[in-house]
């Protein structure tokens, strides 16, 4: 088996522009919701190719606002660590997203 991602440059640019605008409008609060959107963006454009060459789509079942407690906790941690905790938060969101992904 192998994994194949189909993430286009234009898709990436559009995603980044939207999140940049959201970050400005929310005075930075959107940055804590971005990792959920980012992981879902990549995972939902990824397929697992089996031994026979059959593609099977990966589907991430996370919701940006579904884990608001998790977001609030990491906002506090990031503030207390002067932003250093955000790097750990990004990894934890990816862990959460992969654990909530299915293959169709």
Secondary structure, DSSP 8 states (H G I E B T S, - for coil): -EEEE---HHHHHHHHHHHHHHHHHTTTTTHHHHHHHHHHHHHTTEEEE-TTS-EEEEEE---TTTTHHHHHHHHHHHHHTTTTHHHHHHHHHHHHHHHTEEE-
